[in-house]
Every structure is written in structure tokens, then in C-alpha cells.
Amino acid sequence: MTDGITTFIFPVTDLARAKTLYSELLSVAPVMDEPYYVGFNVAGPVGYWHVDYIRQRVTDLLAAGAAARDEVKDVGGGKLIATVTDPDGNVIDLIRLA
């Protein structure tokens, strides 16, 4: 089961600088501001499918014809992300929240 796409994650090399830039771009303050993650709630498109069991979902998607792109990894605070592509090369990003 999924909750739909509800999260975009942009990996950055300088989190403080990115926080300043995205705060300016979005005209809002972060709703989560941790040393490993800064989050904003904004309206608009989203990109990560929220799943309960990310490793199993990746296994199931690979069995259904997806190709591995980025293995399951912890991005901080217990959040896990992974990426596969469908047979046409479309990116499917998954996230499991802590």
C-alpha cells in the first residue's frame, strides 16, 4: 500500500546555504530544521511514494520489471529512500519515514 507521492528530497552539499535559498524561493520557513534534514511544507508537485516496507517494495518492483537505480539508504532520522526505474526509464522514488 502507498500513501501517494508526498515528498521531494533534494540532496545538497551545503545544507545551511540550501536552507537559505529554498526559504527565499518558497517564501516560508522550514517546518523541520535538523542537522541532517530541512523540510518545507508547500503546495505543488511531489516526488516520493511513501511506503511502509521499503525493502520489500523495492524487491517487489524489481520482480515486476523495474530496474534498480539507487539502493535503500538512510538519509537521516531513520528516513529510508530508494529509487528504481520502470521499463521505460521513468524514475520511481520511494521513501519510508521513521
C-alpha positions as CSV (number, residue, x, y, z in Angstrom):
1,M,0.0,0.0,0.0
2,T,1.2,3.6,-0.6
3,D,0.0,7.0,0.5
4,G,0.7,8.5,-2.9
5,I,3.6,10.9,-3.8
6,T,4.1,13.4,-1.0
7,T,7.8,14.3,-0.7
8,F,10.6,15.7,-2.8
9,I,14.2,15.3,-1.5
10,F,17.0,17.4,-2.9
11,P,20.4,16.2,-1.7
12,V,22.7,19.1,-1.2
13,T,26.4,19.6,-0.2
14,D,25.8,22.7,2.0
15,L,22.6,22.4,4.0
16,A,22.7,25.8,5.6
17,R,23.1,27.5,2.2
18,A,20.3,25.4,0.7
19,K,18.0,26.2,3.6
20,T,18.5,29.9,2.9
21,L,18.0,29.5,-0.8
22,Y,14.8,27.4,-0.5
23,S,13.4,29.6,2.3
24,E,13.8,32.5,-0.1
25,L,12.4,30.7,-3.1
26,L,9.3,29.3,-1.2
27,S,8.8,32.4,1.0
28,V,8.3,30.1,4.0
29,A,10.4,29.0,6.9
30,P,11.2,25.3,7.3
31,V,8.8,23.1,9.3
32,M,11.7,20.8,10.1
33,D,15.2,22.0,10.7
34,E,17.7,19.3,11.7
35,P,21.5,18.9,11.1
36,Y,20.7,16.2,8.6
37,Y,17.4,17.4,7.0
38,V,15.5,20.6,6.4
39,G,11.8,20.2,5.4
40,F,9.3,22.6,4.0
41,N,5.5,22.2,3.6
42,V,4.5,23.7,0.3
43,A,1.7,23.2,-2.2
44,G,2.7,21.8,-5.6
45,P,4.1,18.7,-7.2
46,V,5.7,15.9,-5.1
47,G,8.0,13.1,-5.9
48,Y,8.4,10.3,-3.4
49,W,6.0,7.4,-2.9
50,H,5.5,6.8,0.8
51,V,5.7,3.1,1.6
52,D,5.6,1.1,4.8
53,Y,8.2,-1.6,4.0
54,I,10.7,0.0,1.6
55,R,13.0,-3.0,1.1
56,Q,10.1,-5.3,0.3
57,R,8.6,-2.8,-2.1
58,V,11.9,-2.5,-3.9
59,T,12.1,-6.3,-4.2
60,D,8.5,-6.4,-5.5
61,L,9.1,-3.7,-8.0
62,L,12.3,-5.3,-9.3
63,A,10.4,-8.6,-9.7
64,A,7.7,-6.7,-11.6
65,G,10.2,-5.3,-14.2
66,A,11.7,-2.3,-12.6
67,A,15.5,-1.7,-12.6
68,A,17.5,-0.7,-9.6
69,R,18.9,2.8,-9.6
70,D,19.7,3.8,-6.0
71,E,19.7,1.2,-3.2
72,V,17.9,1.7,0.0
73,K,19.8,4.2,2.1
74,D,19.2,6.1,5.4
75,V,19.1,9.8,4.8
76,G,18.9,10.7,8.5
77,G,16.4,10.5,11.3
78,G,15.5,6.9,10.3
79,K,14.1,8.0,6.9
80,L,14.9,5.5,4.2
81,I,14.9,6.2,0.4
82,A,15.4,4.2,-2.7
83,T,15.0,4.7,-6.4
84,V,14.1,2.3,-9.3
85,T,13.1,3.0,-12.9
86,D,10.3,1.5,-14.8
87,P,11.0,-0.4,-18.1
88,D,10.7,3.0,-20.0
89,G,13.3,4.7,-17.8
90,N,10.8,6.7,-15.7
91,V,12.1,7.3,-12.2
92,I,10.2,5.9,-9.2
93,D,11.4,7.3,-5.8
94,L,10.3,5.6,-2.6
95,I,10.5,6.8,1.0
96,R,9.9,5.1,4.3
97,L,9.5,7.6,7.2
98,A,10.8,6.8,10.6
